Amino acid sequence: MKFTQCFTIVLFLLNTQHSIAQNFDINLLKQINGHETEFKNDVLKATAQSVTVVNIVAPLALLTTGLIKHDKQLQKNAAYMAGGYLFSAVVTHGLKRTIQRQRPFDKYSFIVKRDEAGSYSFPSGHTSAAFYVATSLSILYPKWYVIAPSMLWASTVGYARMYQGVHYPTDVLVGAIVGAGSAWVTYKAQQWINKKKASKSGVIAVAL
């Protein structure tokens, strides 16, 4: 078989897979976006809007408590959450500007828009932020009563953005991965920095 024939077949298969994935994406979104009720509108809108508040309040609460109690670890946890959130936001917006995916309500007339949305769709910024704070809290405080409600809240945020017609399921999936991944990477980076500082302090102490 000639190279051109092989190349044509590969392109055909890739295009077919892409079409199947795209059809699944919009078909699932269509199901989630439908069946509107006032209760769902109010609850899911409030859930989506809570993301900004939670991402500000969580590190501030840790910082305030840490300062009041003179607890250095709480202060470090607050710095970790704030710094990691910025990292997650940079990655999310970098992907948005690179990929520039059109919003579903702009591309498909049957998708109902129920909330405001920015310029690009992929990945979901709300979902990324929600899963960042949920994963961060789960890492810092690995108790079921922290992990379960925080992950449930983050998942509901992702569902809300699809119900509101502003994101595809794949936007939400990748947003969750970016958010959770940013929390893990930032945590590991903080551990590495703390070890370096501890090692340096030990060397200085021995020298003295």
Secondary structure, DSSP 8 states (H G I E B T S, - for coil): --HHHHHHHHHHHHHHHHHHHHHHHHHHHHHHH-S--HHHHHHHHHHHHHHHHHHHHHHHHHHHHHHHHT-HHHHHHHHHHHHHHHHHHHHHHHHHHHH----HHHH-TTS---S---S--SS-HHHHHHHHHHHHHHHHS--HHHHHHHHHHHHHHHHHHHHTTS--HHHHHHHHHHHHHHHHHHHHHHHHHHHHHHHHHHHHHHH-
